[in-house]
Amino acid sequence: MTAIPAESAAPRGVDGVVVVDKPAGPTSFDVVRRLRRFGRDRKAGHTGTLDPMATGVLPICLGDATKIASFITDGDKEYEGVVALGVETDTYDATGTVVAEARAEGLERERVEDAVAAMAGVYWQTPPMFSAVKVQGRRLYELARKGEEIERRPRKVRIERIELRAWDPGAARATIFVRCGKGTYVRSIAHELGVALGVGGHLASLRRLRSGPFGIERAVPLAALLEGGLEAVRGSLVPLRDALPELREIVLDEARTRKVAHGMSLGGRDLAECRAPRLAPGERVRLTDASGRLLAVAEADAGALRYLRVLAAAGARGGV
């Protein structure tokens, strides 16, 4: 577990996304809390919770980047996890209490591989009791810690790709790779794999390799960011414009930039004069000015644009 030093005062903050390589131990909110002081106006938020035991990619939005956090959260996630078969826990992971055990050493790789592959696709997944999902205004984990278990409504999840990366027959441990949509619990995948094989199982370890456009290759260890302070954060910062690379960009002239800043809609003539590409109905785009500053995220609607989030405002400050 990485020790997290105490907070200290910092100079003027930044706007952008810093991609953290989270260590095992701290919660996602712990990471946000420690990096908040670097965000302009001390604003910060994450784009998808990682359990305390999990490591890897945790994008942290600082300053005005918090305004686009929901768009980043929509992206697919990639994980590598180790499933320990033969041991079932109440949390579906290694932090829980063992509730059932079975012999799993005799499982053949081919059988495990087939069971893993069968989990790809869209299906209904029931959130584990030890999760942050709210039911009637209360977090499920709060109820679970009191020994309560309530009925949970299954949610539709999408597993785009899942495969067996390694199999240790002696220890009955399967290393799996998962690419999935938001809201998918890899702990539940581990539990369901154990059920499918008839021996039970739990998630022994988990590392997130990608969250939306951000991969592990650009992630910076949390300790390095905290030790390096504001300069380390600045050096690792992803500007707002680059935080949504999957959205097509429309560069606006000065007149249209002012219209966005005043909340005035952009119609077909505005788009034509800015040489905007032909947009599909409902397509999302990012609007920037000539300097590359992100002004807004918008959606194509009947030949015009409907704003989903405006970052520029009349009289507002400039970029990072």
N, C-alpha and C positions, 0 to 999 in steps of 0.2 A: 504494500500500500504506500503510495506517494504522500509524503507529508506536505501539507499546504500551509505556507507561511501566512502570517497575519496580514490583513489589508493595511495599506498605507496611502496617504494622500498622493494624488497624481495630477500632473498638469492637464491642460485642455484635452478633452477626449477625442475619439475618432468615430467615423461612420464607416461601416463595412462589416465583412464576415471574417472571422478568424476560425480556421479549421483546427480543432484541438484533437490530439491523440490522447483520449481519456485513459487514465490508468484505472486499474481495479481498486475499488474502495470508495472514493467519493461518489455521491449522487450527481446526477446531471445538474440539479439546482445548486449543489456545492460549487461546481465549476462556474456556473453563471454568476453566483455570488462573488467569487474571487476575481472574475474578470470584469464585473460591472463597472468598477472604478475607471476602466480604460475607455468606456463608451461615452460619447458626447452626452451630456446631461445625465450621466450615470445610468444610461438605459442599456439593457442587455436581455437576451432571451435565447433559448436553444430551439432547435428545429426538429426535435424528436428524441424522446427520453431513452437513455441507456441505463439499464439496471446497474446498481453499484458494482456487482461482480464483473460486468462487461467492460471491455476495453475498445479502443478504436475511435473511428471518426465521429466527432460531435461538433457540428458547425454552431458557432456562437455568433449571434447577430448583435452588433454593437451600435449604439446611437440610432441613426435613422434606418439602419438595416432591419431593426425590429419591425418596421412597417411592411417589409416584404417577407417576413419569416414564414407566413402561411403558404406562400407560393413555393418556397424552398422545401417545406415539409411535404408537399404533394409528390415529390420525386421518389423513385424507387430506392430501396435500400439493398445492400449486399452484405452478407455475413459469412463467417466461417465459424462453425461451432463443433464442439465435441459432445456427443451423446453417450452417456454411460448407461448401457442396457443391463437389465436385471435388478435395478434398484429404482424404486419410485418414491418421490418426495411430495410433500404437500404443496410446495411452492413450484414444483416442476423443474427446479434447478438445484445446484449444490448447496445453496444456503438454507434449504428447508430440512424438515424432519422426515426421516425415512418412514414410510407408511406401508411398504410392501417390498418383498425381495423374491427373486426367482433365479434359477440357474440359467445363464445365457452364454456360457463359454462354448457351447457346441454349435452355435449358429454359424452357418456357412455364409461366406461373402456374397454369393449370388442371391441368396434369400434377402439379405439386408439391402443389397443394391436394388432389388426389385421393389421392396417396400418403400425405400426412399424415393425412387422414381415415380411411384404411384401417387405421391403427394403433390405433384405439380398440377397446376390448374386453379380454377376458381371454386371455392367451397365455403361452407359456413363454419367458422371457428368460434368456440366459446371462450371468452376471456378467462384466464385463471383467477381464482379468488385473490391471490397475492398480485394485484395489479392496481394501477392508478385510475382505472375506469370508474366513473361515478354512476351509482344507482340510487335514485331518490335523494340526490344531493350528498351522498357519502361515498368516499373512496372504498373500493372493495378491500384493499389491504387493511384498512382500519377495522372492518368487520372481521376479517380473517384473523387478525391478531387477538381478537376477543373470542376466538373459537367459533365464530358464526359462519355459516355457509348459506348463501341465498341463491335463488335461481337467477342465472345470467342469460341475457338475450344473445344468441349467436349473432356474429357479424360476418358479413361477406368479405373474404380476403382473397388476394390473388398471389399465388406463388408462380412467378414467371419462369423460374428455373431452379431446380434442386438436384444435387448429385452427390454421390458418395465419393469423397476424396481419398479416404484411407480407412482401413479396417484392421483392428487389432483383435484377433480372435481370442487370445489369452485373457486380455482384460475386458473383452466385450465392449470395446469403445469404437464408435463410428465418428469419423470426422466428415462433416457435411458442408457443402457450399449452398447458400440460399440467396436468390434474388427475388424480392417480394415487394408488394405495394405497401403503402402506409397502413398502420393499424394491425400488422401481422405480428403475433407473438412467437418468436423462435422457441421459447420455452414450451409453448403448447405444441409446436411441431415435434420437439423431442419427446414429449409425453405421448403424443398420438403415434409416433413411430414405435415406441415401446408397446403400446396397446396393439398395434397392427402385427407386431411380431410375437405377441402373447407372453412377453416377459417383463413388461414395464420398462421405464427408462426415465432419465432426467438429463437436463442440460448441465454438463460439467464445466464448460467454459464457453465464452462467446467473444468474438472480435468482429466489430463492424468495419468492413472494408470500404464501403461507399455509402454516402447519403446524398441523393440527388446528384448534382454535378460534381460533388467533392469526393475525391478518392483518398485512400490512405497515404498515397505518395506525397500529398501536399499537407498532410496533417503534422502539427508541431506538438511535441510532448508538453503537457500542461506545466511541468516543472520548469521547462526552458522558458515558457512565456512569463511565468511568475518571477523567475529569477532575472530575466532580461528587462522586465517592466515595459513601459510604454513604447520604447524603441523596438523591442522584440515584437510587440503586437503590431506596430506600424509596418515592420518589415515583412510580416506574414499576412497582412490584411488583403482581402479580396474586395476591390471596390464594388459599390452597389451595382454599377452597370454590368460587371462581369459575374455577378452572383446568380443571374438568371440566363445563362447562355443558350438554353433551349428555346427561348422566346426570340422571334425575329425582331430586329431593331428598326425603328423609324427615327431618323434624325430630323429634328424640327428646326426651322429657321427662327429668327428672333421674334417675329410677329406671332408665330404659333406657340413659341415658348411662353410668351406673355399670356396667351389665351389659356394655356394649361395652368399657369400660376394663378390665374383668376377664376379657375374652375369652369371656363367656357368650353363647350363641347367642340370637337373637331369633326367637320362634315366631309363629304366627298370631295369638295373643292379644295379644302385644306390638305387632304391626303394626296390629291393629284399634284398640287403645287410643291409638295414636299417629296414627290416622286416615291411615294409609298408603294410597296408591292401589292399585288392583288391578294386580298385576305379572304379566307374561308369564313363563313358565318360562325361566330363564337370563338374564333382564333384569338389567342392572347398575344400581345406584343409589348415590347418595352419602348418607351418614348424617351429619347435623349436630346440634349441640345448639342450645338456644334463642338463644345468642349468635352463631350462625353459624359456629362452629368446626367444621371438617371432622374427623369422628371416624373414619370408615372408608369403604371402598368395598366393596360387597357384591353378591351375586348371588342372585336369587330361585331357591329350590330346594325344591320340594314344599311350598309354603305357608309356608316359613320363609326365613331369610336365611343364606347361607353367606358368610363374610368372605373377601374377596380380599386386602385390605390394611387393617390396623388402625393408625391413627395415634395414637389416644388410648390411654393406658395408665394403670393405677392409680398415682396419685402423680406422674404426669407433669406437665410445665410446661403453661402455657396456650398461647394462640395467638400470632400474630405480635406 
